[in-house]
């Protein structure tokens, strides 16, 4: 790589002396909840670090390998989230998973910060270990840094700050649009089941329980001791595979013999599956079978009657996800059951109107999908553009005033244009609904 006059390539140890922190003994209460900020990787945000979730005491500092980090020091994560960065905005301490600059020689902290930001992927690729990849100060010290004079470093940082500020505004706008699309999706489902997306006659709607309009049951798990049961080609669905989707395959398959010797059973194409157990947000999620399949006992299967359109029922579960989750009971783990789901009430229109409602929902959600795809594409462009800006900066090609070197401005204009295009569509649909 050819560098401008006055630039050099410096070895990391020549310009930076790194240190790392430590962790006071966790079982010693007097070491914690003191007045000294103690930073862990979760406190870092690729920016200025001014707060910490945990604090330690003077005793904890003295009787551990933790040490003070001065204001302005660059922080670098070495474990897990390798390459995550921060700059100390207050005097603080860190644990041993974070490296920090103790001394800088001929390099500014912000210039180093941006250089390490550009090197994040490289640092991650150098990580070693099993479940959690780690790097060490030895790895950090293998890096070489393109180093201009200090005045040029300051100019580069100022330029990068300005360009990144524009990108940050654009990304913030994109994230706002994503949130507005999520809110709009929820509103569409709410309006649908209030009859506000179609010209409905409420006198034709009736209240029913899901048990009255569906055949409801659950599956089973063949004995794991018999390996033959799991050597077949019959799809066997578990809760983790249910995520507001159509299911056309499964992680595991069982045999006809397994079905005969367990409570597993076949369910037809079009069956609605609901996760009754599961960690996190799994419980209460629904899916539609696109194949004939079986399930385990943690999955509730609803086969709609002739009076119920299965997609209408699918969107009903999506609209009522949180209220149905709240019906779960149990001790250590809250679970739904086929009985609880059978007793859920639904405001049911005639089947012809169910079809019209589903059509109206999918038309609006399709627009949301396209808009969200555009948003995600522009977020990806913003991330690529950051790296492009840094690459130019550290090759000495980021000149002060260059109209051809303002892709951030162009991206920001595209984002503004998209915002003015997106919001009127959402608002127009809402006005039409209220008309």
PyMOL commands that set and color helices and strands:
alter all, ss='L'
color gray80, all
select helices_A, chain A and resi 12-15+29-31+41-43+58-62+109-118+120-125+137-140+150-192+202-204+210-213+227-230+239-241+256-260+310-319+321-325+338-342+351-394+403-405+407-434
alter helices_A, ss='H'
color red, helices_A
select strands_A, chain A and resi 8-11+16-20+32-39+47-49+54-56+74-77+85-88+93-94+98-104+144-147+206-209+214-218+234-237+245-247+252-254+272-275+286-289+294-295+299-304+345-348
alter strands_A, ss='S'
color yellow, strands_A
deselect
rebuild
show_as cartoon
